[in-house]
Amino acid sequence: MDTKRLTGKNILITGAGRGMGATNAQHFAAMGANVCLGDLDLDAAQSMADEINAEGNGRAIAVQMDVTSRADNARAVAATVDAFGMINVGLFNAGLNKPRFFMDIDEDNWDLIMNVNTKAMWLGMQETARQMIAQGRQEYPYKLINVGSIASRKPLVDVTVYCTSKYGCLALTHCGAVALAEHGITVNGYAPGVVVTPLWEQLDKDLVDIGFKKREGQAYEDIVRDALQIKRVSYPDDVKGTAAFLASADSDYMTGQMIHIDGGWCIQ
């Protein structure tokens, strides 16, 4: 495998201050990419950008952004172009979850999750594609990459709104692939299962708070035992290879696909 296969790629990653976003940023840079790390927590994004720059591979910058704001998405795209000359790839990784049982969902819970997970992805895709179209077609396709979830394939009673938001991510991937093909832009995504990140660590606590689990750690244990063919939870390092594949020329003839990295959960 070409360890520098992302050389020359300029990539914007949302939610890049920690978790999968940070791991992908570091991995992409190690493969030669220039990366813009967007995050609401600028300190976390800047710390990771500094670490990447110190490693001396691709270059990295950090930008503070609220992914639910069109203006902030446009500003992050502009920062990428200002720093690196153009944008080749957008990776829309930012997301959150706040579990509720179906009859306990209220408007605040619905709006929070749908805005961050689905509206923000639409805004990021649109603003990034707008810049790509303005740059003009190139020999190889531009790429938009959406982070989905097994929740678009599995109805989970404790996270109905999250499932709904991730069905929306899948729809944006399909519809975006059709809408943007004429501009030389592909749209794909990947769908993790249980990834040990700050999001899942908080979810583990929240599942106890709503009474779905009796103790912290039980959710991990139950899923590994009952749902996964590979009998362990995953980590961001388990995801970064697929993300790099989708960002690279190796996936140039793919569009409208959502690749599952779920330890075999969705074959149940």
MOHUDA-V753671 format. One record per residue. N is the residue number from 0. RES is the residue in one letter. OMEGA is omega in degrees with one decimal (none if undefined). D_LAST is the distance of its C-alpha to the last C-alpha in whole Angstrom. Layout:
n=N res=RES omega=OMEGA d_last=D_LAST
n=N res=RES omega=OMEGA d_last=D_LAST
This chain:
n=0 res=M omega=178.9 d_last=32
n=1 res=D omega=-176.9 d_last=34
n=2 res=T omega=176.9 d_last=35
n=3 res=K omega=-172.9 d_last=37
n=4 res=R omega=175.9 d_last=35
n=5 res=L omega=177.4 d_last=35
n=6 res=T omega=-179.3 d_last=39
n=7 res=G omega=177.7 d_last=40
n=8 res=K omega=176.1 d_last=37
n=9 res=N omega=-164.0 d_last=38
n=10 res=I omega=171.7 d_last=35
n=11 res=L omega=178.5 d_last=34
n=12 res=I omega=176.4 d_last=32
n=13 res=T omega=-177.1 d_last=31
n=14 res=G omega=-170.2 d_last=30
n=15 res=A omega=-177.9 d_last=31
n=16 res=G omega=-177.2 d_last=33
n=17 res=R omega=173.6 d_last=30
n=18 res=G omega=-177.0 d_last=27
n=19 res=M omega=-179.0 d_last=25
n=20 res=G omega=179.4 d_last=28
n=21 res=A omega=179.1 d_last=30
n=22 res=T omega=177.9 d_last=29
n=23 res=N omega=179.4 d_last=28
n=24 res=A omega=-179.7 d_last=32
n=25 res=Q omega=-179.2 d_last=33
n=26 res=H omega=179.2 d_last=31
n=27 res=F omega=-179.9 d_last=32
n=28 res=A omega=178.0 d_last=36
n=29 res=A omega=178.2 d_last=36
n=30 res=M omega=171.3 d_last=35
n=31 res=G omega=-177.4 d_last=38
n=32 res=A omega=165.5 d_last=37
n=33 res=N omega=-172.3 d_last=39
n=34 res=V omega=170.0 d_last=37
n=35 res=C omega=-177.6 d_last=37
n=36 res=L omega=177.5 d_last=36
n=37 res=G omega=179.6 d_last=35
n=38 res=D omega=174.0 d_last=35
n=39 res=L omega=178.2 d_last=36
n=40 res=D omega=-176.3 d_last=37
n=41 res=L omega=-179.4 d_last=40
n=42 res=D omega=179.7 d_last=41
n=43 res=A omega=179.8 d_last=37
n=44 res=A omega=-179.0 d_last=37
n=45 res=Q omega=178.4 d_last=41
n=46 res=S omega=179.1 d_last=40
n=47 res=M omega=177.4 d_last=37
n=48 res=A omega=178.2 d_last=39
n=49 res=D omega=179.3 d_last=42
n=50 res=E omega=178.8 d_last=40
n=51 res=I omega=-179.4 d_last=39
n=52 res=N omega=178.8 d_last=43
n=53 res=A omega=178.9 d_last=44
n=54 res=E omega=170.5 d_last=42
n=55 res=G omega=176.0 d_last=43
n=56 res=N omega=172.4 d_last=41
n=57 res=G omega=178.7 d_last=40
n=58 res=R omega=-179.4 d_last=42
n=59 res=A omega=169.7 d_last=40
n=60 res=I omega=177.7 d_last=41
n=61 res=A omega=176.8 d_last=40
n=62 res=V omega=175.8 d_last=40
n=63 res=Q omega=180.0 d_last=40
n=64 res=M omega=166.9 d_last=38
n=65 res=D omega=-172.6 d_last=36
n=66 res=V omega=178.7 d_last=34
n=67 res=T omega=-179.1 d_last=34
n=68 res=S omega=176.0 d_last=38
n=69 res=R omega=-178.8 d_last=38
n=70 res=A omega=-179.8 d_last=42
n=71 res=D omega=176.2 d_last=40
n=72 res=N omega=178.6 d_last=37
n=73 res=A omega=-179.5 d_last=40
n=74 res=R omega=178.7 d_last=42
n=75 res=A omega=176.0 d_last=39
n=76 res=V omega=-179.7 d_last=39
n=77 res=A omega=178.8 d_last=43
n=78 res=A omega=177.5 d_last=43
n=79 res=T omega=-179.0 d_last=41
n=80 res=V omega=179.5 d_last=43
n=81 res=D omega=-176.0 d_last=46
n=82 res=A omega=-168.3 d_last=45
n=83 res=F omega=175.9 d_last=44
n=84 res=G omega=177.6 d_last=46
n=85 res=M omega=175.6 d_last=43
n=86 res=I omega=-179.6 d_last=39
n=87 res=N omega=-172.5 d_last=36
n=88 res=V omega=169.6 d_last=33
n=89 res=G omega=177.9 d_last=32
n=90 res=L omega=-173.3 d_last=28
n=91 res=F omega=-169.0 d_last=28
n=92 res=N omega=-174.3 d_last=26
n=93 res=A omega=178.1 d_last=27
n=94 res=G omega=175.9 d_last=25
n=95 res=L omega=178.1 d_last=25
n=96 res=N omega=175.3 d_last=23
n=97 res=K omega=-169.4 d_last=25
n=98 res=P omega=171.5 d_last=23
n=99 res=R omega=168.4 d_last=24
n=100 res=F omega=-170.0 d_last=23
n=101 res=F omega=-175.8 d_last=23
n=102 res=M omega=178.0 d_last=26
n=103 res=D omega=-179.8 d_last=28
n=104 res=I omega=173.6 d_last=27
n=105 res=D omega=-175.5 d_last=31
n=106 res=E omega=-179.1 d_last=32
n=107 res=D omega=179.1 d_last=33
n=108 res=N omega=178.9 d_last=29
n=109 res=W omega=-175.3 d_last=28
n=110 res=D omega=-179.4 d_last=31
n=111 res=L omega=-174.2 d_last=30
n=112 res=I omega=-178.7 d_last=26
n=113 res=M omega=-180.0 d_last=27
n=114 res=N omega=-176.1 d_last=30
n=115 res=V omega=-173.0 d_last=29
n=116 res=N omega=-171.6 d_last=25
n=117 res=T omega=177.7 d_last=26
n=118 res=K omega=-178.2 d_last=30
n=119 res=A omega=178.2 d_last=30
n=120 res=M omega=177.0 d_last=28
n=121 res=W omega=-179.7 d_last=30
n=122 res=L omega=-179.7 d_last=33
n=123 res=G omega=178.1 d_last=33
n=124 res=M omega=-175.4 d_last=32
n=125 res=Q omega=-178.3 d_last=35
n=126 res=E omega=176.8 d_last=37
n=127 res=T omega=178.5 d_last=36
n=128 res=A omega=178.5 d_last=36
n=129 res=R omega=178.0 d_last=39
n=130 res=Q omega=179.4 d_last=41
n=131 res=M omega=178.8 d_last=39
n=132 res=I omega=179.2 d_last=41
n=133 res=A omega=179.2 d_last=44
n=134 res=Q omega=-177.4 d_last=44
n=135 res=G omega=-179.0 d_last=44
n=136 res=R omega=176.5 d_last=42
n=137 res=Q omega=-176.8 d_last=41
n=138 res=E omega=-179.9 d_last=41
n=139 res=Y omega=-175.3 d_last=37
n=140 res=P omega=163.4 d_last=35
n=141 res=Y omega=-174.4 d_last=34
n=142 res=K omega=168.6 d_last=31
n=143 res=L omega=-176.6 d_last=29
n=144 res=I omega=-178.0 d_last=26
n=145 res=N omega=176.1 d_last=24
n=146 res=V omega=178.8 d_last=21
n=147 res=G omega=-177.7 d_last=18
n=148 res=S omega=169.9 d_last=15
n=149 res=I omega=-179.0 d_last=12
n=150 res=A omega=172.5 d_last=13
n=151 res=S omega=178.1 d_last=14
n=152 res=R omega=-175.3 d_last=11
n=153 res=K omega=174.6 d_last=10
n=154 res=P omega=-176.3 d_last=12
n=155 res=L omega=-167.3 d_last=14
n=156 res=V omega=-176.4 d_last=17
n=157 res=D omega=-176.6 d_last=19
n=158 res=V omega=-177.1 d_last=19
n=159 res=T omega=-177.3 d_last=19
n=160 res=V omega=176.6 d_last=22
n=161 res=Y omega=176.5 d_last=20
n=162 res=C omega=-179.9 d_last=17
n=163 res=T omega=-179.8 d_last=20
n=164 res=S omega=-177.9 d_last=22
n=165 res=K omega=166.9 d_last=19
n=166 res=Y omega=177.0 d_last=19
n=167 res=G omega=176.6 d_last=22
n=168 res=C omega=178.3 d_last=22
n=169 res=L omega=178.5 d_last=20
n=170 res=A omega=177.8 d_last=22
n=171 res=L omega=178.1 d_last=25
n=172 res=T omega=179.8 d_last=24
n=173 res=H omega=-175.9 d_last=24
n=174 res=C omega=178.0 d_last=27
n=175 res=G omega=178.9 d_last=29
n=176 res=A omega=179.7 d_last=28
n=177 res=V omega=-173.8 d_last=30
n=178 res=A omega=-170.4 d_last=33
n=179 res=L omega=-177.9 d_last=33
n=180 res=A omega=-177.5 d_last=33
n=181 res=E omega=-179.9 d_last=37
n=182 res=H omega=-179.3 d_last=38
n=183 res=G omega=-180.0 d_last=36
n=184 res=I omega=172.7 d_last=33
n=185 res=T omega=178.9 d_last=30
n=186 res=V omega=177.6 d_last=27
n=187 res=N omega=178.0 d_last=23
n=188 res=G omega=173.7 d_last=21
n=189 res=Y omega=-172.4 d_last=18
n=190 res=A omega=176.9 d_last=16
n=191 res=P omega=171.4 d_last=15
n=192 res=G omega=177.7 d_last=13
n=193 res=V omega=178.2 d_last=15
n=194 res=V omega=-179.2 d_last=18
n=195 res=V omega=179.9 d_last=21
n=196 res=T omega=174.8 d_last=24
n=197 res=P omega=178.5 d_last=26
n=198 res=L omega=-177.7 d_last=24
n=199 res=W omega=177.9 d_last=21
n=200 res=E omega=176.6 d_last=24
n=201 res=Q omega=178.3 d_last=26
n=202 res=L omega=179.1 d_last=23
n=203 res=D omega=177.3 d_last=22
n=204 res=K omega=-177.1 d_last=26
n=205 res=D omega=179.6 d_last=25
n=206 res=L omega=174.0 d_last=22
n=207 res=V omega=-177.9 d_last=25
n=208 res=D omega=-179.2 d_last=28
n=209 res=I omega=176.1 d_last=26
n=210 res=G omega=-179.4 d_last=25
n=211 res=F omega=176.0 d_last=21
n=212 res=K omega=-175.6 d_last=22
n=213 res=K omega=-176.1 d_last=25
n=214 res=R omega=176.6 d_last=25
n=215 res=E omega=-178.4 d_last=25
n=216 res=G omega=-178.0 d_last=22
n=217 res=Q omega=-179.5 d_last=20
n=218 res=A omega=177.5 d_last=17
n=219 res=Y omega=-175.7 d_last=17
n=220 res=E omega=-177.7 d_last=17
n=221 res=D omega=-179.0 d_last=14
n=222 res=I omega=178.3 d_last=12
n=223 res=V omega=-177.3 d_last=13
n=224 res=R omega=-167.9 d_last=12
n=225 res=D omega=-169.4 d_last=9
n=226 res=A omega=-171.1 d_last=7
n=227 res=L omega=173.2 d_last=8
n=228 res=Q omega=172.0 d_last=9
n=229 res=I omega=-163.8 d_last=12
n=230 res=K omega=171.8 d_last=14
n=231 res=R omega=170.7 d_last=16
n=232 res=V omega=-179.7 d_last=16
n=233 res=S omega=179.9 d_last=18
n=234 res=Y omega=-179.5 d_last=21
n=235 res=P omega=177.9 d_last=23
n=236 res=D omega=178.1 d_last=24
n=237 res=D omega=-174.5 d_last=20
n=238 res=V omega=-168.5 d_last=21
n=239 res=K omega=-179.8 d_last=24
n=240 res=G omega=177.8 d_last=24
n=241 res=T omega=177.2 d_last=22
n=242 res=A omega=179.1 d_last=24
n=243 res=A omega=176.1 d_last=27
n=244 res=F omega=-178.8 d_last=26
n=245 res=L omega=178.3 d_last=26
n=246 res=A omega=-171.5 d_last=29
n=247 res=S omega=177.7 d_last=31
n=248 res=A omega=-179.5 d_last=32
n=249 res=D omega=-178.9 d_last=29
n=250 res=S omega=-173.5 d_last=27
n=251 res=D omega=-177.9 d_last=30
n=252 res=Y omega=176.7 d_last=29
n=253 res=M omega=166.7 d_last=26
n=254 res=T omega=179.4 d_last=26
n=255 res=G omega=-176.2 d_last=23
n=256 res=Q omega=173.9 d_last=20
n=257 res=M omega=-176.2 d_last=18
n=258 res=I omega=-179.6 d_last=16
n=259 res=H omega=175.0 d_last=13
n=260 res=I omega=-163.9 d_last=14
n=261 res=D omega=179.0 d_last=11
n=262 res=G omega=179.3 d_last=11
n=263 res=G omega=-178.1 d_last=7
n=264 res=W omega=-170.3 d_last=6
n=265 res=C omega=172.0 d_last=5
n=266 res=I omega=177.5 d_last=4
n=267 res=Q omega=none d_last=0
